[in-house]
Amino acid sequence: MLKYYFAVASQKFLFEEEPLEEILRERINYYKSINKPIDFWILRNSSLINFPHLINIKKTINQPISAIVSYNLHFINWIKLRVGFVLVGECYGPPISCYDINLNKSNYYRYDNLII
C-alpha cells in the first residue's frame, strides 16, 4: 500500500469558483521544465471519500466532492496555499496504474478514470 495525500473540496468550488485548470496547467509545465514526472491526479466524484475513516469529510462538505491526490505532501500543501478552501489529509491505497496519456480538449490529461 502506498501513502497518498489529498486535498478535497466541492466540485463546484474546484471547477467553477477556482482557476484550477490554470493552476494545474502551470504546475504541469513547471514539472516538464525540470523533467519531473507528474505525481498528482484529480478524482471527480471521488470514491476516496467513501472510506470509513474519511466519512467526516463527506459530512463536512455535503456536496459532490472531488479530490486532488498526490504522493507528494509538499504538492498538496502548495495546493492548500494556492486554492485555500480545501480539506487536506492522507490515506493508504494500492498503486494507481496509469494508462495511455491523451491530451483532450479540456487540457486535462486522462488516465482511464483519473484526470490530471
C-alpha positions in Angstrom: 0.0 0.0 0.0 1.2 3.5 -0.8 0.7 6.7 1.1 -1.4 9.3 -0.7 -2.0 12.9 0.3 -5.2 14.6 -0.8 -7.0 17.9 -0.9 -10.8 17.8 -1.2 -13.5 20.3 -1.9 -16.8 20.5 -3.6 -16.8 20.1 -7.3 -18.5 23.4 -7.7 -15.7 25.2 -5.8 -12.8 23.4 -7.6 -14.2 23.6 -11.1 -16.3 26.8 -11.1 -15.0 29.1 -8.4 -11.3 28.5 -8.6 -9.0 28.7 -11.7 -7.9 25.1 -11.0 -7.3 24.2 -14.7 -4.9 27.1 -15.0 -3.2 26.3 -11.7 -2.6 22.7 -12.6 -1.6 23.6 -16.2 1.1 25.9 -14.8 2.3 23.1 -12.4 2.4 20.6 -15.3 4.5 23.0 -17.3 6.8 23.5 -14.3 7.2 19.8 -13.8 8.0 19.4 -17.5 10.7 22.1 -17.4 12.5 20.3 -14.6 11.9 16.8 -16.0 9.8 15.8 -13.0 7.1 13.1 -13.6 3.6 14.3 -12.8 2.7 12.9 -9.4 -0.9 14.2 -8.9 -4.4 13.4 -10.1 -7.8 14.9 -9.9 -10.5 12.4 -9.0 -14.1 13.6 -9.7 -16.8 12.0 -7.6 -14.1 10.6 -5.5 -14.7 7.2 -4.0 -11.7 8.0 -1.8 -14.2 9.9 0.4 -16.3 6.7 1.0 -13.5 5.2 3.1 -14.9 4.8 6.7 -12.2 6.9 8.3 -12.8 9.8 5.9 -16.6 9.9 6.1 -16.5 13.1 8.3 -15.0 15.0 5.3 -18.1 14.0 3.2 -20.4 15.2 6.0 -18.4 18.5 6.3 -18.7 19.3 2.6 -22.2 17.9 2.0 -22.0 18.3 -1.9 -20.5 16.3 -4.7 -16.8 16.1 -4.0 -13.6 16.0 -6.0 -10.1 15.3 -4.7 -6.6 16.3 -5.8 -4.4 13.3 -4.9 -0.6 13.0 -4.9 2.3 11.0 -3.4 3.9 14.4 -2.7 2.9 16.1 0.6 4.6 19.3 -0.5 2.4 19.5 -3.6 -0.7 19.1 -1.5 0.5 21.8 0.9 1.1 24.0 -2.1 -2.4 23.4 -3.4 -3.8 24.2 0.1 -1.9 27.6 0.0 -2.8 28.3 -3.6 -6.5 27.3 -3.6 -7.3 27.9 0.1 -10.6 26.4 1.0 -9.8 22.7 0.7 -9.6 20.0 3.4 -6.4 18.0 3.4 -5.4 14.6 4.7 -3.7 11.3 3.9 -4.6 7.8 3.3 -3.1 4.5 2.1 -4.1 2.6 -1.1 -2.9 0.4 -3.9 -0.7 1.8 -6.6 -2.5 3.9 -9.2 -1.8 2.4 -12.6 -1.8 4.8 -15.4 -2.6 4.0 -19.0 -2.1 5.9 -22.2 -1.9 9.6 -21.8 -4.0 11.7 -24.1 -4.4 15.4 -24.0 -8.1 16.1 -24.6 -9.9 19.3 -25.5 -10.2 20.5 -21.9 -6.4 20.3 -21.5 -6.6 17.6 -18.8 -4.5 14.5 -19.2 -6.8 11.5 -18.8 -5.8 8.2 -17.3 -8.7 5.8 -17.5 -10.9 7.1 -14.7 -8.3 9.5 -13.4 -7.9 13.1 -14.7 -4.8 15.2 -14.4 
